Amino acid sequence: MRISMVSEHASPLAALGGVDAGGQNVHVAALSTALARRGHHVTVYTRRDADDLPERVPILPRLEVVHVEAGPACHVPKDELLPFMAQLADGISNDWGERPPDVVHGHFWMSGLAALDAARRGGTDARVPVVQTFHALGTVKRRHQGVEDTSPVERQWLEPSVARSADRIIATCSDEVFELKAMGIDTARISIAPCGVDLGLFSGSGPREGRTGTHRILSVGRLVPRKGVDLVVRALPLLRDAGFGDVELLIVGGGGDPEALGADPEARRLLAIADAVGVRRQVRLRGQVRREAMPGIFRSADAVVCTPWYEPFGIVPLEAMACGVPVVAAAVGGLRDTIVDRRTGILVPAQDPAAIAEALAELLADPGLRAELGRAGQKRALARYSWDRVAAETEKAYQHTLAGSAAARRLEPVEGAAL
């Protein structure tokens, strides 16, 4: 199968941890790699965001990344990329030429616009089938962020249009299916394929990074308010009151090294909160870390805390589970699929520092419980979330899409035929 991936702002080649780099970059890179290893030919189209990027970058014998001229060749925040989607569609369609792919898969709503546009320009009579993964829905973002949502206003009608126009939607969790159904999308056109985890990199065996306190809890992700890291900071004095004062909170994420975090507004806000609640000495901001170093950091923690306001899926909890570390997670979005409460981790109500502190105190007080949850989480990650399994489920969605498109073409009236 010839597959075109479209990921307008999240290049699989991008370094993780920047403002607009994160889970989608990992998802597109890992899924494309797994599909190529299953024998498919995969081309990932992304926007050129630097002058020195080559047009084509081969990754594997059947996988390459193509940088398309769409707007200025520099970093542009993803919420400002909408005006360049027609140019992205131009570049994709031109690269296809007279040999379009079997399927085109858009990642994020703006990529869906470009994918649909390119599919309509195909050089053959039959339109290229379009599969769409949203990664995050604007309806959910607006609900939780309100006036702080920086999405362009056009997203309110263009995203549902993408959902209605795509041949199939691949949701990453059951919560997303409910959101799409509320938008009026026929659930018969929705498949579910979760995010995955690199089980070759993230495992329970290997070195552990040293730590300074008796206990370490870990938060990993971009430094933006919606990730809820401030909730973990606010839980620390409550943990101290419960008898766990010697606890180090290590925060990994954000751009650059720890020194560069001084210019990061969210880093400054988190440290100000830590000062205000009297736990500044317990909080360490690490900044961006090489992905290869993360397993040792995960294994050094007693627990990983993931408490965002909302979360379409969340790769960090999977990486922690694969390393055998229990997760305390907010009961929101895809985290409710990933974490089995009291079996592979502990789910807590959203935006509740007291509940976070209570769950952490229970784990820190009971090494046996930590080990039990860690083992169960690792078993779940191995059984359900390998990228090869995710690729197989995605492949099945493609096959359903192609079969549906073929059936639709058979039902189309032949021009000039007698009625």
C-alpha positions in Angstrom: 0.0 0.0 0.0 1.2 3.5 -0.8 0.4 5.8 2.1 0.8 9.6 2.3 0.9 11.1 5.8 0.3 14.8 6.2 1.5 16.5 9.4 1.7 20.2 8.7 3.4 21.4 11.9 4.6 18.2 13.6 7.5 16.8 11.5 8.7 13.4 12.6 12.2 14.9 12.3 11.6 17.7 14.8 13.2 17.7 18.2 10.8 17.0 21.0 10.0 19.5 23.8 9.6 22.7 21.9 6.5 24.9 22.0 4.8 23.1 19.1 6.6 19.8 19.2 5.5 16.8 21.3 3.2 13.8 21.1 2.1 14.3 17.5 5.7 14.3 16.3 6.3 11.0 18.1 3.0 9.5 16.8 3.6 10.4 13.2 7.2 9.2 13.3 6.5 5.9 15.1 3.4 5.0 13.1 5.0 5.7 9.8 8.1 3.7 10.8 5.9 0.7 11.9 3.9 0.8 8.7 7.0 0.9 6.5 8.4 -2.1 8.4 5.1 -3.9 7.7 5.9 -3.5 4.0 4.0 -0.3 3.1 5.5 2.7 1.3 5.1 5.8 3.4 5.7 9.4 2.5 5.3 12.0 5.3 4.6 15.5 4.0 5.3 18.4 6.4 5.9 22.1 6.1 9.4 23.4 5.4 10.2 25.5 8.5 13.9 26.2 7.8 15.9 27.2 4.7 18.5 24.5 5.1 16.1 21.5 5.1 16.5 19.2 2.1 13.4 18.5 0.0 13.4 14.8 0.7 14.9 12.9 3.7 15.0 9.1 3.4 14.4 7.4 6.8 14.0 3.7 5.8 13.9 1.9 2.5 10.1 2.5 2.3 9.9 5.7 4.4 10.8 9.3 3.6 9.9 12.8 4.7 9.1 15.5 2.2 9.4 19.2 3.1 6.8 21.3 1.2 7.1 25.0 0.6 4.1 26.4 2.4 4.6 29.8 3.9 7.9 31.2 5.2 10.7 28.8 5.7 10.9 29.5 9.5 9.1 28.5 12.6 5.5 29.6 12.6 3.2 28.8 15.6 0.8 26.1 14.5 -2.3 28.2 15.2 -1.0 30.7 12.6 -0.5 28.1 9.8 -4.1 28.1 8.3 -3.3 30.6 5.5 -0.7 28.2 4.1 -2.7 25.0 3.8 -3.6 25.6 0.2 0.2 25.8 -0.6 0.8 22.6 1.3 -1.9 20.9 -0.7 -0.3 22.2 -3.9 3.1 20.7 -2.9 1.5 17.4 -2.0 -0.5 17.1 -5.2 2.5 18.1 -7.3 4.7 15.5 -5.7 2.0 12.8 -6.4 1.9 13.8 -10.0 0.1 11.1 -12.0 0.6 8.5 -9.4 -1.4 9.4 -6.3 -1.2 7.1 -3.2 -3.7 4.5 -2.2 -4.7 6.6 0.9 -3.8 9.9 2.4 -3.8 10.3 6.2 -4.1 13.7 7.8 -2.8 14.4 11.3 -4.5 17.4 13.0 -7.3 19.4 11.6 -5.3 21.7 9.3 -3.5 18.7 7.9 -6.9 17.3 7.1 -7.8 20.4 5.1 -4.6 20.0 3.1 -5.1 16.3 2.6 -8.7 16.7 1.4 -7.6 19.5 -0.9 -4.8 17.5 -2.4 -7.0 14.4 -2.7 -9.5 16.4 -4.9 -6.7 17.4 -7.2 -5.5 13.9 -7.9 -4.4 13.1 -11.4 -6.9 10.2 -11.8 -10.6 10.1 -12.0 -11.0 8.5 -8.6 -10.4 10.7 -5.6 -7.8 9.5 -3.2 -9.4 8.2 0.0 -8.8 10.4 3.1 -8.3 9.1 6.6 -8.1 11.7 9.5 -6.6 11.6 13.0 -7.3 14.8 14.9 -5.0 14.3 17.9 -7.0 17.1 19.7 -10.5 18.5 19.0 -11.2 22.2 19.1 -14.5 21.7 20.9 -12.6 20.1 23.8 -9.9 22.8 23.7 -12.4 25.6 23.8 -14.3 24.0 26.6 -11.3 23.9 28.9 -9.3 26.9 27.8 -12.0 29.4 26.9 -10.7 32.8 25.9 -7.1 31.4 26.3 -7.6 29.1 23.3 -5.4 30.5 20.5 -6.9 28.5 17.7 -8.0 30.5 14.7 -11.8 31.2 14.8 -12.2 29.3 11.5 -11.5 26.1 13.3 -15.0 26.1 14.7 -16.5 25.3 11.3 -13.5 23.9 9.4 -12.7 21.1 11.8 -16.2 19.6 11.7 -16.1 20.0 7.9 -12.9 17.9 7.8 -14.7 15.3 10.0 -17.7 15.1 7.7 -15.6 15.0 4.5 -13.0 12.4 5.5 -13.7 8.9 4.4 -12.7 7.6 7.8 -11.6 9.0 11.1 -9.2 7.2 13.4 -9.8 8.3 16.9 -7.1 7.7 19.6 -9.6 6.9 22.4 -13.2 6.2 23.2 -13.7 9.7 24.7 -12.9 11.2 21.2 -15.6 9.0 19.6 -18.2 10.5 22.0 -17.0 14.0 21.1 -17.2 13.3 17.4 -20.7 11.7 17.8 -21.8 14.9 19.5 -20.6 16.8 16.5 -23.0 14.8 14.3 -20.3 12.4 12.9 -21.5 8.9 11.9 -19.7 6.5 14.3 -19.7 3.9 11.5 -17.0 5.9 9.9 -14.8 6.0 13.0 -12.1 3.5 14.0 -10.0 3.5 17.1 -6.3 3.1 17.1 -4.5 4.4 20.2 -1.1 6.0 20.5 1.8 3.5 21.1 5.1 3.3 22.9 8.6 2.4 21.8 9.0 -0.8 23.7 12.6 -1.2 22.5 13.5 2.1 24.2 11.2 2.2 27.2 11.4 -0.9 29.5 11.8 -1.8 33.1 15.4 -3.0 32.7 18.4 -0.7 32.5 20.1 2.0 34.5 18.3 4.4 36.8 19.3 8.1 37.2 20.3 9.1 40.6 18.1 11.3 42.7 18.6 13.6 45.7 15.5 12.9 47.8 14.2 9.9 49.6 11.4 9.9 47.0 11.1 11.3 43.5 7.9 12.1 41.6 8.2 12.9 37.9 6.2 15.2 35.5 7.1 15.1 31.8 5.7 17.2 29.0 5.5 20.7 27.4 5.4 23.6 29.9 2.0 25.0 29.1 -0.7 25.7 31.7 -3.2 23.1 30.4 -0.7 20.3 31.3 -1.5 20.9 35.0 2.0 20.7 36.4 1.1 23.5 38.9 -1.4 21.1 40.4 1.5 18.7 41.3 3.5 21.6 42.8 0.5 22.5 44.9 0.2 18.9 46.1 3.7 18.9 47.6 2.8 20.8 50.8 -0.1 18.5 51.3 2.2 15.5 50.9 4.6 17.1 53.5 1.6 17.4 55.9 1.0 13.7 55.3 4.6 12.9 56.4 6.4 12.9 53.1 8.5 16.0 53.2 11.6 14.6 51.5 10.1 14.4 48.0 11.8 15.7 44.9 9.5 16.8 42.1 11.4 16.6 38.8 9.8 18.4 35.9 11.1 17.5 32.5 10.0 19.5 29.5 10.2 22.9 27.9 12.7 24.3 25.5 16.4 24.2 26.0 18.5 23.5 29.1 17.7 24.5 32.7 19.4 27.9 32.3 17.2 28.8 29.3 14.1 28.1 31.3 14.5 31.4 33.0 12.8 33.0 29.9 9.9 30.5 29.9 6.8 32.1 31.3 5.3 28.8 32.5 8.6 27.8 34.1 8.6 31.2 36.0 5.0 30.7 37.0 5.7 27.2 38.4 8.6 28.4 40.4 6.6 31.3 41.7 3.9 28.9 42.9 6.6 26.7 44.5 7.9 29.7 46.4 4.4 30.8 47.5 3.5 27.4 48.9 7.0 26.8 50.5 8.3 23.9 48.4 10.8 25.7 46.1 13.7 23.5 47.3 11.8 20.4 46.3 11.1 21.4 42.7 13.7 20.9 39.9 13.1 22.0 36.3 15.3 19.9 34.0 14.3 21.4 30.6 14.5 19.4 27.4 16.1 16.0 27.6 17.3 13.7 24.9 14.7 11.0 24.3 17.3 8.3 24.8 17.9 9.5 28.4 14.2 9.3 29.4 13.9 5.6 30.3 16.6 6.0 33.0 14.7 9.1 34.3 11.4 7.3 34.4 12.9 4.3 36.2 14.3 6.7 38.9 10.8 7.8 39.9 8.5 6.3 42.5 5.6 7.6 40.5 4.9 9.6 37.3 2.1 12.3 37.6 0.1 13.3 34.6 -2.7 15.7 35.5 -3.7 17.8 32.5 -7.0 19.7 32.2 -7.7 17.5 29.2 -5.7 15.0 27.2 -6.6 13.5 23.8 -4.4 10.5 24.6 -1.1 11.0 26.3 2.1 9.2 25.4 3.9 10.0 28.7 1.8 7.6 30.8 2.5 4.8 28.3 6.2 5.4 28.5 6.1 5.3 32.3 4.0 2.1 32.3 6.5 0.5 29.9 9.2 1.3 32.4 7.3 -0.3 35.2 6.5 2.9 37.0 3.0 3.6 38.5 1.1 6.6 37.1 -1.1 9.0 38.9 -3.3 10.5 36.2 -6.3 12.8 35.9 -9.4 11.0 34.9 -9.8 12.9 31.6 -9.9 12.0 27.9 -7.7 9.2 26.7 -6.1 8.7 30.1 -9.2 6.9 31.2 -8.5 4.3 28.5 -4.8 4.0 29.2 -4.9 3.7 33.0 -6.9 1.0 34.6 -7.7 2.6 38.0 -6.2 0.7 41.0 -4.7 -1.9 38.6 -2.1 -0.1 36.5 -2.2 3.3 38.2 -4.5 5.7 40.1 -7.0 8.0 38.5 -7.8 11.2 40.3 -10.4 13.9 39.6 -9.3 16.7 37.3 -7.6 19.8 38.8 -7.6 18.5 42.3 -4.2 18.9 44.2 -5.6 17.3 47.3 -6.6 14.1 45.4 -3.1 14.1 43.8 -1.5 14.3 47.2 -3.7 11.6 48.6 -2.8 9.2 45.7 0.9 9.9 45.9 0.9 9.5 49.7 -0.7 6.1 49.3 2.0 5.1 46.8 5.0 6.5 48.7 3.9 4.7 51.8 3.6 1.3 50.1 6.5 0.0 48.0 4.6 -3.2 47.4 1.7 -1.3 45.9 4.1 0.6 43.7 5.7 -2.6 42.4 2.3 -4.3 41.8 0.9 -1.3 39.8 4.2 -1.0 38.0 4.2 -4.7 36.9 0.6 -4.5 35.8 1.2 -1.3 33.8 4.2 -2.8 32.1 2.2 -5.9 31.2 -0.6 -3.7 29.7 1.8 -1.6 27.7 3.4 -4.7 26.2 0.1 -6.3 25.4 -1.8 -3.4 24.0 0.4 -0.5 23.0 3.3 -1.6 20.8 3.6 0.5 17.7 3.4 -2.7 15.6 -0.1 -3.4 17.0 -1.1 0.2 16.5 0.1 0.0 12.9 -1.9 -3.2 12.4 -5.0 -1.5 13.7 -4.3 1.6 11.4 -3.7 -0.7 8.5 -7.1 -2.4 9.1 -8.8 1.1 9.1 -7.1 1.8 5.8 -8.4 -1.4 4.3 -12.0 -0.6 5.5 -11.6 2.8 3.8 -10.4 1.4 0.6 -13.1 -1.2 0.5 -15.7 1.5 1.2 -14.3 3.7 -1.6 -14.4 0.8 -4.1 -18.0 0.0 -3.1 -19.0 3.7 -3.5 -17.4 3.8 -7.0 -19.3 0.7 -8.0 -22.6 2.4 -7.0 -21.9 5.6 -8.9 -24.1 6.0 -12.0 -22.2 5.6 -15.3 -22.2 8.8 -17.3 -24.6 8.5 -20.3 -26.2 5.3 -19.1 -29.9 4.9 -19.6 -32.0 5.3 -16.5 
